């Protein structure tokens, strides 16, 4: 099964999107609305059996809408998004001669990104203020079903609802500055994350699962029609079940939580290529650039880069105020500051 959310009216928000099941061959997809009150996020909580019943009802009782006539919204609005870094080849390229550190091999590290910055499969993506090194990242995301804590990888298999294409857009110059403070990526990743074009339920992709538990899906990235990246999801060093298990350690994963695989290797982003060659070729994305990411068995996203607000046009946040340190017993001025 494939589930999507879409809007038809100009100016409609993602919160107003309709939830639907997707039917039809590639290039001929149609949408059938789910019954009132049924959402993709709700189905992630209810599980695959409920999703199958909801899809059957929609195909029987709701009229079809061509995908070409709508705007695809992100397939769900998750409560949280974790993004891992699971491809060793990608890490090797990014760190260069320094080599992959031992800590990377010990556990599948992730960071949290911003659910409020999600964009749909064909939405425009604006360059964030102050950035001149915009990049994409080719990833796959898993969507969680059922709450769980301290899960084993075996138990986590029952917490996989489905998969979607994930593009973790990156402002490399903003990211580089913030990570010098040993935090981040923060604003380097905060502005846009593509999810789409729809969510494919786990049962649809089982035929691609190998004996090692990995899904052998082909991944491809194109910029302005030129292929720059190509890999297999099965080259990740951890399975999604292992990532879910780690994410649940000492806390909870919840229905609808999204976990990204991290950027694949072999050109999964421009920065990886830049690191290998020592040049900015292919060049950073600029207004007018188009990025198409394709994942076997799921589908493709295609986003156009547009100009965002200039740094000079957004409110100023001043640099830190450098001042002498004061002690707690110093007298204070009426405004509360120490003399």
ABEGO torsion letter per residue (X at the ends): XBBBBBBABBGBBAAABBBBBBBEBBGABBBBBBBBGBBAAAAAAAEAAAAAAAAAAAAAABBBBBAAABBBBBABBBABBBBBBABAAAAAAAAEAAEBBAAAAABBBBBBBBAAABBBAABBBBBBBGBABBBBBBBBBBBBBEBBBGBBAAAAAAABABBBBBBBBBBAAAAAAAAAAGBOAEAAAAABBBBOABBBBAAAAAAABBAAGBBBBBBBBBBGGBBABBBBAAABABBAAAAAAAAABGBBBBBGBBBBAEBBBGGABAAAAAAAAGBBOBBBBBBGBBBBBBBBGAEBBBBBBBBBBBAAABBBBBBBBBBBBBBAABBBBAAGBBX
